[in-house]
Amino acid sequence: MSKRSFEELRGPPEADHNGLLAIQDLLSPDEREPTPPSGPSGSKKPRNFIATVACETCRLKKTRCDESRPRCGLCKTLGLECVYNERKSSKRDQSLTMIMSTLHRLETKLENIPSSILNDIRGQVHHVVDSPNSAHQSPAARDDNQPAAMSTSLSFTPAAGDGYDFDFEENNATPDASGRTSISFSQHGVILWPGARQILPDKLLNSYKMLGKNYVIELESTRPPLPMFTDPFPLHAGEHWLEVLPITMIKGLADAFFSVFNPFTPIMDKSFFFSFTLGSAIESNFGYTMESCIVLNVLALGCLAVLAYQEGNYSLSDSRGTNFEPPDWMNVVYEEQSGLRFFNEARRRIGFLMCDNDIQSCQFYMLSSIYYSQILRPMDAWAMIHRAATCCLSMLTNHDVNFDQWEGDMKSRVYWNCLMNETILVQELHLPPSGLSRLEERVPIPKFIGFQTTGYISTRYPSSTLVDDSYFQYHFLAQVAHRIILTRIRHSLYFYSDSGAIPLPAVNTELHHQLEQWRTNLPPAIKFSDPQPATSHPTPVDPSTSIHPSPSSVASPIPASPRPQDPLRPLSPAVAVTDAMLRGRHMIAQFHIGRPYLYKALRIPNLLTDDDLEQIKSGLRNAMDWPVTQGIFRKMKSCIPIKFAFCSQFFGQILLFYCIAHSPSARVRDTLPAGWERWNEEMLHFLDDCARHSPAVAQDLELLRSLWPVHE
C-alpha cells in the first residue's frame, strides 16, 4: 500500500468561532481553575470569583456572595433578609454561564423544598391522606429555616442499583407506609396500569398475557445476529480491500460522520481524529489496533450520514451546493445494511482488544452503540453502552483525572454521553444499570477543551462550516442540564394514592417552574419559544423547522450564507437533529409531568380536580407532534437518533390516547387535544417504518392494531 500524505487529510486553517467565546470561557468562573502565567513576565495574580449579582448584604460587607436563591449562604447564616437588586441582562447572562448556574440551582432546588410541600408529605407518612385540600397550599409560603434533613423526601437519592427496578412496578406494586404506590416511568408499563386494563380490549390484554411481561427483551435478545460476512469494496478487491480504499472515500465518510452524528453525540474530537487516529489506522493498513477499530466504526456511521444527506437533499461537498450530488464512491454506502462492511471489520478486530479500558476503548464501544441504535438493535446497543460504562468506571475511579486538561475533558464527554444513553434504555426496559450514575456528582460537565499539539493546526472541513461547533456544544450541555430535571420528575412525582391527594400540586408547580427556567435561560443561539402554550390547543406546525436558527436569533454561530436559504429548512442534518432534540426534550418533560395525572384519571376519575384536568390537558398536548418525527425527518430517517426510545414512547402514547378517548368520564374525554387522531396515525406510521427492522417494535405494532380492527 502506498504511503498517503497527511496533508491530504488537512483542510485550510481553522476559522475563528465567528465571534463566539470558546466554550470553556463561557463556563461559570467558579468551575475553572485559574490559568497560570504563560511566561516569566506573567506576574498577574489569578482573578478570584466575582459574583454576577451579589446581594445587598454582601455588597455592604464586601464579602463574596454565592448568589444562592432565595437567600445566599452568608444571609442564611446570619439570619438576615437577602435582597438582590435587579439589573439589565448582559450578553454574558445569555451565554452558557446561565445554563451552568441554572443547572447548579436546579440540582439543589428540591433539596430546599418549600415547607408547605414537606408538610404535605409528612401528612402522607402519618396516614393523613383523607384531606386532599391540604395539598393545595400556596407554594409561596416558604420557611427558609426549615432543617435540611426534612428535605430528603424529595431529594434525588436513588436506591441500590441506581434506583432502577428490573421489573415493571405495576406487576406487584404495593403501597408503602404512606399509602403511596410507585408508577412506572416506562411507556411499556402503561399496558399494566389498572385503570388502563379496565378500558383496553380483551384481545389486546390476552395477546399481551401470552407474550409475557419481558417480551421486548426476549424478542430483541433472541433475534438473529448481524451477518458476519463482509462484502469487499469493490468486490474484486479481495480480502485486502481496506488497504486500497481511496483516501477521498475515507475522508469523505469520516467528514460525513463528524458533520452529522458527532455534533449531537460528541464523543470524538475531530482534530485529534484527523491528526492521529486516522493516520495511525492507515499506517497500520487497518491492522488489529484500537485506532483501526475506531476509524472503521466512524466509516460505518459515515455511510449512514451520507444517506441522511441524500434523503434530506443536502449538499455533501460544501456550503455552496444547493442539492445532494453523489460522490464517485457513493456505491460504498449501498448494501443491505449501510455501513455493515466497515462495522464487521471493526467487530473482527476488537476481539483481541476487548480487555482494554482506556478512553479509546470507551469511544469504540460508544460508536458501536450508536450504530446499533441507528439500525434498531436496542439490546446490542445496551450491551455496548454497558461495556463503555465499564471503561468509564475504570478510568474515573482508579486514576486521578484532571478535568481541566484535554484528556480529562474528553473523559467527561464520553461519561455524560454514556450515562444519558444508558438511562434511556434502562428506564424504558428496566435493564440492570451499570452503576455509572453514582459518579454523577464527581464528573463535571464537559468544557469542550480544544485539542492542541505543537506544530499542528486544527482543521475545519467545508461541509461543517455552516454552523460553529460551539452551537452544538450549547445544545449538548443544555440537554445534560435537562436530564437532571427529568430525573427529578421521575423521583418526585411518580407516585399515586387512592385518596387522590397525590400527585402533589405544589411539587408539580415547582417542576414546571424549573423546566421553564431551563428553557428561558438558554443562550440566544439555541433559545426557542414554548410551542405548546397552556391556554390553547397547539396549531400543527413543522417542528423541525420552527426552531431553525435564523440570522436574527443566532448572529454569531451562523454566518451569512453565500446563497439564499429556505427559511423553512434547517441548515444541515445536524442542525435539524439538535434543534429537534432540544425542543423535543422540553415537550417530553412536559408530557412526563402530566403522565401521573393520566394514571390518576384512568384509575379514579371521580376524584379529579380542575387542576388535575388542566395537567392532563397539558400532558396530552405535549404528547403530540414531537419534532424528531416531523418535517424533514419524514424523509431523512437515517439520522433520527434513539429511534427505539421513540418507538417505545409512541407505543405508550397510543395506548393512553385510546384509554382517554374511551374513558367512562366525560370530563376526562374532554381533555383530548384537537388533532389527536391525526397524531395517532402519524405515530402508527412511524412504528410501521421501524417494525421491519425490529421484532419488538413489530410486536408492539401488532398489539396496537388490535385497538382498531380496521387496521388489520
BELDAZI-V484457 format. One record per residue. RES is the residue in one letter. PHI is phi as a letter, one per 40 degrees, with the letter a starting at -180 (NA if undefined). PSI is psi in whole degrees, 0 to 359 (* if undefined). D_FIRST is the distance of its C-alpha to the first C-alpha in Angstrom with 1 decimal. Layout:
((RES PHI PSI D_FIRST) (RES PHI PSI D_FIRST))
This chain:
((M NA 132 0.0) (S c 148 3.8) (K c 142 6.5) (R b 133 8.9) (S c 137 12.5) (F c 341 14.9) (E c 334 17.4) (E c 337 16.0) (L c 348 17.0) (R b 145 20.4) (G b 199 23.5) (P c 161 26.8) (P d 149 28.8) (E c 135 30.4) (A c 170 33.8) (D c 186 36.8) (H c 25 38.3) (N f 36 40.5) (G g 352 43.5) (L c 146 42.9) (L c 152 43.2) (A d 150 40.3) (I c 323 40.6) (Q c 337 41.5) (D c 348 44.2) (L c 357 45.9) (L c 158 46.5) (S d 141 50.0) (P d 327 50.9) (D c 356 51.9) (E b 4 48.4) (R b 140 46.7) (E c 146 47.2) (P c 142 48.3) (T c 124 45.6) (P c 158 46.5) (P d 142 47.1) (S c 349 44.0) (G a 179 45.7) (P c 330 48.9) (S c 352 50.8) (G c 78 50.1) (S c 0 53.5) (K c 130 53.9) (K c 149 54.6) (P c 141 52.6) (R c 130 54.3) (N c 170 56.0) (F c 134 56.0) (I b 125 58.3) (A c 138 59.7) (T c 314 59.0) (V b 92 62.4) (A c 149 64.7) (C c 168 67.9) (E c 323 71.3) (T c 314 72.2) (C c 326 69.0) (R c 316 69.5) (L c 319 73.1) (K c 352 72.2) (K f 45 69.1) (T b 163 67.0) (R c 126 63.5) (C b 130 63.6) (D c 359 61.1) (E g 18 61.8) (S c 145 62.4) (R b 144 64.3) (P c 347 67.1) (R b 138 68.0) (C c 172 66.0) (G c 319 66.0) (L c 312 68.7) (C c 324 71.1) (K c 320 70.7) (T c 318 71.5) (L c 353 74.6) (G g 30 75.7) (L b 158 75.7) (E c 136 75.1) (C b 122 71.6) (V b 127 71.5) (Y b 129 68.5) (N c 133 69.2) (E c 147 67.2) (R b 167 65.2) (K c 148 63.2) (S c 147 59.6) (S b 171 57.0) (K c 326 53.4) (R c 325 52.5) (D c 331 54.6) (Q c 3 52.5) (S c 190 49.2) (L c 338 47.2) (T d 323 49.9) (M c 322 52.2) (I c 314 49.7) (M c 316 49.5) (S c 323 53.3) (T c 320 54.1) (L d 317 51.7) (H c 318 53.7) (R c 321 57.0) (L c 325 56.0) (E c 329 55.0) (T b 355 58.5) (K c 311 60.4) (L c 341 61.3) (E c 334 62.1) (N b 50 64.8) (I c 146 66.1) (P d 147 69.5) (S c 332 72.4) (S c 322 73.6) (I c 320 70.5) (L c 322 70.9) (N c 321 74.6) (D c 315 73.5) (I c 319 71.1) (R c 325 73.8) (G c 323 76.1) (Q c 317 73.7) (V c 326 73.5) (H c 19 77.3) (H g 22 77.4) (V c 72 78.9) (V b 13 76.9) (D b 12 79.8) (S b 74 80.0) (P c 339 77.1) (N c 337 78.7) (S c 340 77.9) (A c 355 74.3) (H b 19 75.0) (Q c 153 76.0) (S c 130 74.6) (P c 354 71.4) (A c 340 72.8) (A c 92 75.2) (R b 145 73.2) (D b 100 74.2) (D c 349 71.9) (N c 6 73.7) (Q d 129 72.5) (P d 143 71.1) (A c 331 67.4) (A c 335 67.9) (M c 351 69.4) (S c 0 66.1) (T c 348 64.1) (S c 327 65.1) (L b 4 62.6) (S c 158 60.0) (F c 95 56.5) (T b 82 56.8) (P d 147 54.7) (A c 184 56.0) (A d 144 54.1) (G g 28 50.8) (D g 11 50.3) (G g 9 53.3) (Y b 127 51.6) (D c 151 53.4) (F c 13 51.5) (D a 158 54.0) (F c 126 55.6) (E d 327 58.7) (E c 345 61.0) (N c 319 60.9) (N a 29 63.0) (A c 132 63.7) (T b 145 67.1) (P c 147 68.8) (D c 191 68.6) (A c 335 71.7) (S c 3 72.0) (G g 12 71.8) (R c 142 68.3) (T b 134 65.7) (S c 146 62.0) (I b 133 60.3) (S c 138 56.7) (F c 346 54.1) (S c 139 52.1) (Q c 335 52.6) (H c 344 52.4) (G c 349 55.5) (V d 325 57.6) (I c 346 58.5) (L b 356 60.2) (W c 130 62.4) (P d 317 66.0) (G c 324 67.1) (A c 323 64.2) (R c 339 65.0) (Q c 343 68.5) (I b 323 67.2) (L c 147 64.1) (P c 148 64.9) (D c 326 65.5) (K c 316 62.9) (L c 315 60.2) (L c 322 61.5) (N c 321 61.9) (S c 319 58.4) (Y c 319 57.1) (K c 322 59.3) (M c 329 57.8) (L c 322 54.2) (G g 155 54.9) (K c 332 54.4) (N b 34 50.8) (Y c 328 49.7) (V c 312 46.8) (I c 319 45.2) (E c 314 45.9) (L c 318 44.5) (E c 330 41.3) (S c 334 40.9) (T b 6 41.4) (R c 156 39.3) (P d 143 36.4) (P c 167 33.1) (L c 145 30.2) (P d 139 28.4) (M c 349 25.8) (F c 140 23.9) (T b 127 20.6) (D c 115 20.1) (P c 156 16.5) (F b 122 15.8) (P c 171 16.2) (L d 326 18.0) (H c 359 16.4) (A c 338 12.9) (G g 194 14.1) (E c 345 13.7) (H c 30 9.9) (W c 330 10.7) (L c 328 10.0) (E c 341 6.3) (V b 14 6.7) (L c 136 9.8) (P c 140 11.0) (I c 329 11.8) (T c 325 15.4) (M c 315 15.7) (I c 312 14.8) (K c 320 17.1) (G c 316 19.7) (L c 319 20.1) (A c 318 20.2) (D c 321 22.7) (A c 320 24.7) (F c 312 25.0) (F c 344 26.3) (S c 343 28.6) (V b 302 30.2) (F c 318 30.1) (N c 330 29.7) (P d 323 32.8) (F b 356 35.2) (T b 74 33.5) (P c 73 32.2) (I c 350 30.5) (M b 148 27.3) (D c 116 27.3) (K c 318 25.2) (S c 315 24.9) (F c 321 23.8) (F c 309 21.2) (F c 339 19.6) (S c 322 20.1) (F b 307 18.9) (T c 309 18.2) (L c 316 15.5) (G c 320 13.6) (S c 319 14.1) (A c 318 12.7) (I c 317 9.4) (E c 331 9.1) (S c 7 10.1) (N f 40 7.6) (F f 51 11.1) (G c 193 12.8) (Y c 72 16.6) (T b 157 17.6) (M c 328 20.1) (E c 319 18.0) (S c 318 15.7) (C c 317 19.0) (I c 313 20.4) (V c 318 17.6) (L c 321 17.7) (N c 321 21.5) (V c 319 21.4) (L c 323 19.4) (A c 313 21.9) (L c 332 24.8) (G c 326 23.2) (C c 316 23.6) (L c 325 27.3) (A c 320 27.6) (V c 321 26.5) (L c 322 29.1) (A c 318 31.6) (Y c 318 31.1) (Q c 316 31.6) (E c 322 34.7) (G c 357 36.2) (N f 46 35.3) (Y c 150 33.8) (S c 127 31.6) (L c 336 28.0) (S c 306 26.9) (D a 179 29.6) (S c 349 33.2) (R c 347 34.6) (G c 152 33.7) (T b 337 36.6) (N a 165 35.0) (F c 130 31.8) (E b 117 29.5) (P c 134 26.6) (P c 173 23.2) (D c 332 21.0) (W c 19 19.2) (M d 328 22.6) (N c 344 22.4) (V c 337 20.1) (V c 350 23.2) (Y c 102 25.4) (E a 173 25.8) (E d 320 28.9) (Q b 106 28.1) (S d 132 26.0) (G g 357 23.0) (L c 327 23.6) (R c 321 20.1) (F c 318 18.7) (F c 320 21.9) (N c 324 21.8) (E c 326 18.3) (A c 318 19.9) (R c 324 22.9) (R c 322 21.1) (R c 332 19.7) (I c 341 22.9) (G d 326 24.9) (F c 356 23.9) (L b 8 24.5) (M c 344 27.7) (C c 357 30.0) (D c 145 28.6) (N b 28 31.1) (D c 184 29.7) (I c 326 29.3) (Q c 322 25.7) (S c 318 26.9) (C c 317 29.7) (Q c 321 27.6) (F c 313 25.4) (Y c 326 28.7) (M c 319 30.2) (L c 320 27.3) (S c 320 27.7) (S c 320 31.4) (I c 317 31.0) (Y c 314 28.9) (Y c 323 31.5) (S c 320 34.2) (Q c 330 32.9) (I c 16 32.9) (L f 57 36.3) (R b 78 35.8) (P c 323 38.1) (M c 323 38.4) (D c 320 34.7) (A c 318 34.6) (W c 320 37.4) (A c 319 35.8) (M c 321 32.7) (I c 318 35.2) (H c 320 37.1) (R c 321 34.1) (A c 322 33.2) (A c 322 36.9) (T c 318 36.7) (C c 316 33.9) (C c 314 36.2) (L c 320 39.2) (S c 316 37.4) (M c 324 36.1) (L c 347 39.4) (T b 337 42.0) (N b 359 40.7) (H a 153 39.6) (D c 132 41.1) (V b 126 39.4) (N c 100 40.0) (F c 355 39.8) (D c 4 40.3) (Q b 164 36.9) (W d 314 33.6) (E c 316 32.5) (G c 322 35.9) (D c 324 36.1) (M c 322 32.8) (K c 322 34.5) (S c 320 37.5) (R c 313 35.4) (V c 328 33.8) (Y c 309 37.3) (W c 325 39.1) (N c 316 36.6) (C c 314 36.8) (L c 316 40.6) (M c 320 41.2) (N c 324 39.1) (E c 318 40.6) (T d 321 44.1) (I c 311 43.8) (L c 321 43.0) (V c 317 45.3) (Q c 324 48.3) (E c 318 47.9) (L b 2 47.3) (H f 46 49.0) (L c 155 46.0) (P c 130 46.2) (P c 165 44.9) (S c 343 42.7) (G g 5 45.1) (L c 330 42.9) (S c 343 45.8) (R c 343 47.7) (L c 5 45.4) (E d 325 46.2) (E c 344 48.8) (R c 335 46.5) (V c 118 43.3) (P c 164 43.9) (I c 137 42.9) (P c 146 39.5) (K c 351 39.8) (F f 52 36.2) (I c 130 35.6) (G c 145 32.8) (F c 133 29.8) (Q a 144 29.8) (T a 155 28.2) (T d 129 28.8) (G g 1 26.9) (Y b 132 25.5) (I b 124 27.0) (S c 143 27.1) (T b 158 25.7) (R b 131 27.4) (Y b 148 25.9) (P d 316 28.0) (S c 355 28.7) (S b 10 30.1) (T c 357 32.5) (L c 323 35.4) (V b 134 36.6) (D c 150 36.3) (D d 327 34.8) (S d 329 38.2) (Y d 315 39.6) (F c 330 37.7) (Q c 321 38.4) (Y d 314 42.1) (H d 314 41.7) (F c 314 40.1) (L c 324 42.7) (A c 324 45.4) (Q c 330 44.3) (V c 316 44.3) (A c 321 47.8) (H c 325 48.7) (R d 323 47.6) (I c 319 50.3) (I c 316 53.0) (L c 323 51.9) (T c 320 52.1) (R c 318 55.6) (I d 314 56.6) (R c 317 55.6) (H c 351 57.5) (S b 334 60.5) (L b 344 61.4) (Y c 66 60.4) (F b 160 63.8) (Y a 149 66.7) (S a 147 70.4) (D c 343 73.1) (S c 339 75.3) (G g 2 73.2) (A c 346 73.0) (I b 139 69.3) (P c 151 66.9) (L c 123 68.6) (P d 324 68.9) (A c 322 68.6) (V c 318 65.3) (N d 315 64.1) (T c 318 65.3) (E c 319 63.5) (L c 319 60.2) (H c 320 60.6) (H c 316 61.3) (Q c 319 58.2) (L c 320 56.0) (E c 323 57.7) (Q c 320 57.2) (W c 315 53.5) (R c 315 53.3) (T c 338 55.5) (N c 8 53.8) (L c 147 50.4) (P d 153 49.1) (P d 328 49.9) (A c 334 46.3) (I b 8 46.2) (K c 144 50.0) (F b 156 51.3) (S c 156 54.9) (D c 115 56.2) (P c 352 55.8) (Q b 70 58.3) (P d 142 61.6) (A c 347 64.0) (T c 354 66.9) (S a 162 65.6) (H c 148 63.4) (P c 147 59.9) (T c 123 59.3) (P d 127 56.1) (V b 179 53.5) (D c 94 49.8) (P c 334 48.7) (S c 348 45.1) (T b 342 46.4) (S c 338 49.6) (I b 17 47.9) (H c 125 45.3) (P c 138 45.3) (S b 165 47.1) (P d 331 47.5) (S c 329 50.9) (S c 339 49.7) (V b 83 46.4) (A c 324 46.9) (S c 304 44.2) (P c 340 41.1) (I b 101 41.0) (P c 168 41.4) (A d 133 43.0) (S c 144 40.9) (P c 356 40.2) (R b 155 41.4) (P c 135 44.3) (Q b 140 43.6) (D c 118 45.2) (P c 344 47.5) (L b 19 47.1) (R b 125 43.4) (P d 153 41.2) (L c 333 38.8) (S a 165 35.7) (P d 321 35.0) (A c 320 34.8) (V c 318 38.2) (A d 315 39.6) (V c 311 38.6) (T c 318 39.6) (D c 316 42.9) (A c 321 43.7) (M c 322 43.0) (L c 310 45.2) (R c 326 48.2) (G c 320 47.6) (R c 324 47.9) (H c 316 51.2) (M c 321 52.5) (I c 318 51.3) (A c 317 53.3) (Q c 318 56.3) (F c 316 56.1) (H c 333 55.8) (I c 322 58.8) (G c 347 60.8) (R c 320 59.7) (P d 331 62.2) (Y c 329 64.9) (L c 321 63.7) (Y d 314 64.0) (K c 321 67.6) (A c 325 68.4) (L c 338 67.6) (R c 316 69.4) (I b 67 72.5) (P c 336 72.9) (N c 344 76.5) (L b 8 75.8) (L c 135 73.5) (T c 171 74.6) (D c 323 74.1) (D c 322 71.4) (D d 316 69.6) (L c 323 69.6) (E c 322 68.1) (Q c 324 65.3) (I c 316 64.7) (K c 316 64.6) (S c 316 62.1) (G c 317 59.9) (L c 323 59.9) (R c 320 59.3) (N c 1 56.2) (A c 5 55.0) (M b 152 54.5) (D f 52 52.0) (W c 131 49.1) (P d 328 46.7) (V c 352 43.5) (T b 4 44.7) (Q b 174 46.3) (G f 233 45.6) (I c 340 42.0) (F c 347 40.9) (R c 336 42.6) (K b 319 39.7) (M c 71 36.9) (K c 346 36.8) (S c 343 33.1) (C b 11 33.6) (I c 122 37.1) (P c 162 36.9) (I f 52 38.7) (K c 322 39.8) (F c 323 41.3) (A c 320 43.5) (F c 323 44.8) (C d 318 45.4) (S c 319 47.5) (Q c 316 49.4) (F c 326 50.3) (F d 311 51.5) (G c 324 53.9) (Q c 321 54.9) (I c 320 55.8) (L c 319 58.0) (L c 315 59.7) (F c 320 60.4) (Y c 314 61.9) (C c 319 64.1) (I c 319 65.3) (A c 334 66.2) (H b 17 68.1) (S c 142 69.8) (P c 347 73.6) (S c 123 74.1) (A c 326 74.5) (R c 322 73.6) (V c 317 70.3) (R c 329 69.5) (D c 352 70.4) (T c 352 67.5) (L c 129 64.9) (P c 158 63.3) (A c 137 63.4) (G g 10 60.5) (W c 330 59.6) (E c 319 59.7) (R c 316 57.1) (W c 325 54.8) (N d 316 55.4) (E c 321 54.0) (E c 320 51.0) (M c 320 50.2) (L c 322 50.7) (H c 320 48.2) (F c 315 45.6) (L c 322 46.1) (D c 321 46.0) (D c 321 42.5) (C c 340 41.3) (A c 329 43.1) (R c 346 40.7) (H b 353 38.0) (S a 121 40.2) (P c 329 43.0) (A c 318 44.9) (V c 321 45.1) (A c 322 46.1) (Q c 320 48.9) (D d 315 50.0) (L c 321 50.3) (E c 320 52.3) (L c 317 54.7) (L c 327 55.1) (R c 341 56.0) (S c 351 59.0) (L c 324 60.4) (W b 101 60.9) (P d 338 61.6) (V c 337 61.0) (H c 350 57.2) (E c * 57.2))
